[in-house]
Amino acid sequence: MRKQISILFVGIFLFLYGNSLAEGQFFDDVLEPEDIGIVVSVVLDTSPVIEELEKIKTKVHLSLKMDIAEKADVQERIRFFKTKGLENLTYYMNRGKKYIPLIKKIFEEKGIPDELIFLPLVESRFNVKAKSPAGAAGLWQFMPQTGRTYGLRINKWIDERYDVERSTEVAARYLKDLYAVFDDWMLAIASYNSGEGAVIRRIRNYGGTNFWDINEYLSKETRNYVPNFLASVAVIKELLKKEHFDYETVNFDILKVDKPVSLHLISDLTGISYKTLKEMNPHLKKGKTPPLPGVYNIYLPKGYKDTVKTALEKIPLIEYSALKEYTVEKGDTLSKIAKKFGTSPEYLSSLNGIKNGQLIRGTVIKVPVKIKAYPGYSLGVIDLSEDIIYT
């Protein structure tokens, strides 16, 4: 029911937004860098499409390039971005410049065309903290289920949709998967917006071999999405060429850590303000890396990576009390579980609200454990449950 309501709400929102695009109002609202942008996004369709693909496979023989000079829709938008829309376009690009070299590096490694490094412009206006009414988040506007399907960690501790490197790696994989479906980047871009299922159904129902053949049958939002992207890329490339933009140099550091650490400690070690570190690491929801197994990214100002890494290597870890989830197995008793985790049956009963000492197989209870983390990580008992976020 929640999903149906969300889709209905997004549909109404996109209808209104689509009308403004049709009237030439492209990117007319300026967002402040610190704002969490409200960006329109369609729920990505990740449903199985193998049967549909087999039906239309012989129809999909598509070219990789297109001459946008022949497309009036694109030319109209190019004129807009060069005139009335230039100020906003420049603003969004200035916000995104710091991410472009990293995106370019990842896309080159994955064999993604250079033009697609600018896709966040139409997805999130290069706002790393953007979140849509439907729940899509980050530069690439992934829904939770799509991000998690591709390996992004999303729970009460972390949301890697806001991690530029991790989300870009997933975007590259997803775009490449879409290209594998259609053998055409234009249709891959359209599918990124509307879902591959929607594009496949249009090809099946109406025929055609490229985006422009099925354009009129797609949603109004997608009909505007692709021309807006093509036009903005054409103008952006001109602007960046004039200023001799450096596509190679990433102007921030990424430190990878495998032990829990707080941004407060890193602030103390470096003198970088906690506010700056928190702004650079919106994926760390509690201002610290999760107390869960894995390697996590911490973004730092350029030049601080080695300093922080060396400092952390010299600091001994501290043992903290924590609680983790345990699934009751056949034959388990409170006494048996208590002995296993070095505690008492009374404590387990009190902690989990268990009455009469009775346990049901398959029930999830919390048990005490110890974890190691850097100093200053927590003032109390750490709850290790992930509390996965679904919306």
RAQUI-V715298 format. One record per residue. N is the residue number from 1. RES is the residue in one small letter. NEAR is the number of other ideal C-beta (glycine too) atoms within 12 Angstrom. Layout:
N:RES:NEAR
N:RES:NEAR
This chain:
1:m:7
2:r:13
3:k:17
4:q:11
5:i:15
6:s:25
7:i:22
8:l:17
9:f:21
10:v:32
11:g:23
12:i:18
13:f:25
14:l:33
15:f:19
16:l:19
17:y:33
18:g:27
19:n:17
20:s:21
21:l:33
22:a:21
23:e:15
24:g:22
25:q:20
26:f:38
27:f:39
28:d:21
29:d:20
30:v:19
31:l:24
32:e:14
33:p:22
34:e:15
35:d:18
36:i:21
37:g:33
38:i:24
39:v:37
40:v:39
41:s:41
42:v:41
43:v:35
44:l:38
45:d:30
46:t:24
47:s:18
48:p:13
49:v:27
50:i:15
51:e:14
52:e:25
53:l:25
54:e:15
55:k:16
56:i:31
57:k:19
58:t:12
59:k:26
60:v:34
61:h:16
62:l:28
63:s:18
64:l:17
65:k:13
66:m:27
67:d:14
68:i:27
69:a:12
70:e:11
71:k:22
72:a:15
73:d:28
74:v:31
75:q:20
76:e:25
77:r:36
78:i:30
79:r:19
80:f:30
81:f:38
82:k:22
83:t:16
84:k:17
85:g:31
86:l:23
87:e:19
88:n:26
89:l:38
90:t:27
91:y:24
92:y:40
93:m:33
94:n:23
95:r:30
96:g:37
97:k:30
98:k:26
99:y:41
100:i:36
101:p:27
102:l:36
103:i:38
104:k:29
105:k:24
106:i:32
107:f:31
108:e:19
109:e:16
110:k:24
111:g:17
112:i:31
113:p:25
114:d:23
115:e:30
116:l:36
117:i:38
118:f:41
119:l:43
120:p:41
121:l:46
122:v:43
123:e:44
124:s:39
125:r:42
126:f:39
127:n:36
128:v:44
129:k:35
130:a:37
131:k:31
132:s:36
133:p:30
134:a:33
135:g:34
136:a:37
137:a:39
138:g:42
139:l:48
140:w:49
141:q:45
142:f:44
143:m:38
144:p:32
145:q:25
146:t:37
147:g:39
148:r:25
149:t:19
150:y:29
151:g:19
152:l:36
153:r:33
154:i:36
155:n:28
156:k:21
157:w:29
158:i:37
159:d:37
160:e:41
161:r:45
162:y:38
163:d:41
164:v:38
165:e:37
166:r:37
167:s:44
168:t:44
169:e:32
170:v:35
171:a:43
172:a:33
173:r:28
174:y:38
175:l:40
176:k:26
177:d:25
178:l:37
179:y:29
180:a:21
181:v:34
182:f:38
183:d:23
184:d:34
185:w:35
186:m:43
187:l:43
188:a:37
189:i:38
190:a:48
191:s:39
192:y:45
193:n:41
194:s:37
195:g:32
196:e:39
197:g:27
198:a:30
199:v:45
200:i:35
201:r:26
202:r:35
203:i:38
204:r:24
205:n:18
206:y:18
207:g:15
208:g:29
209:t:23
210:n:31
211:f:40
212:w:29
213:d:25
214:i:35
215:n:31
216:e:15
217:y:23
218:l:36
219:s:30
220:k:28
221:e:35
222:t:38
223:r:30
224:n:38
225:y:39
226:v:42
227:p:39
228:n:43
229:f:40
230:l:40
231:a:39
232:s:42
233:v:33
234:a:31
235:v:35
236:i:38
237:k:26
238:e:20
239:l:27
240:l:27
241:k:12
242:k:11
243:e:15
244:h:9
245:f:24
246:d:14
247:y:24
248:e:13
249:t:16
250:v:27
251:n:21
252:f:29
253:d:28
254:i:32
255:l:37
256:k:22
257:v:35
258:d:22
259:k:32
260:p:38
261:v:41
262:s:35
263:l:38
264:h:25
265:l:31
266:i:41
267:s:28
268:d:21
269:l:29
270:t:28
271:g:16
272:i:31
273:s:16
274:y:23
275:k:14
276:t:20
277:l:34
278:k:26
279:e:23
280:m:36
281:n:42
282:p:33
283:h:39
284:l:34
285:k:28
286:k:26
287:g:29
288:k:36
289:t:38
290:p:40
291:p:39
292:l:28
293:p:16
294:g:22
295:v:21
296:y:32
297:n:35
298:i:43
299:y:39
300:l:34
301:p:27
302:k:19
303:g:15
304:y:27
305:k:25
306:d:15
307:t:21
308:v:33
309:k:24
310:t:14
311:a:24
312:l:32
313:e:17
314:k:13
315:i:24
316:p:12
317:l:23
318:i:21
319:e:18
320:y:28
321:s:26
322:a:27
323:l:28
324:k:25
325:e:23
326:y:28
327:t:17
328:v:25
329:e:17
330:k:12
331:g:10
332:d:27
333:t:20
334:l:30
335:s:19
336:k:20
337:i:31
338:a:27
339:k:15
340:k:19
341:f:27
342:g:14
343:t:27
344:s:17
345:p:26
346:e:14
347:y:22
348:l:32
349:s:23
350:s:18
351:l:25
352:n:28
353:g:12
354:i:25
355:k:10
356:n:10
357:g:19
358:q:17
359:l:28
360:i:16
361:r:14
362:g:12
363:t:21
364:v:17
365:i:33
366:k:29
367:v:35
368:p:29
369:v:24
370:k:21
371:i:26
372:k:23
373:a:31
374:y:34
375:p:25
376:g:23
377:y:33
378:s:30
379:l:12
380:g:10
381:v:20
382:i:31
383:d:27
384:l:29
385:s:22
386:e:23
387:d:18
388:i:20
389:i:23
390:y:17
391:t:20
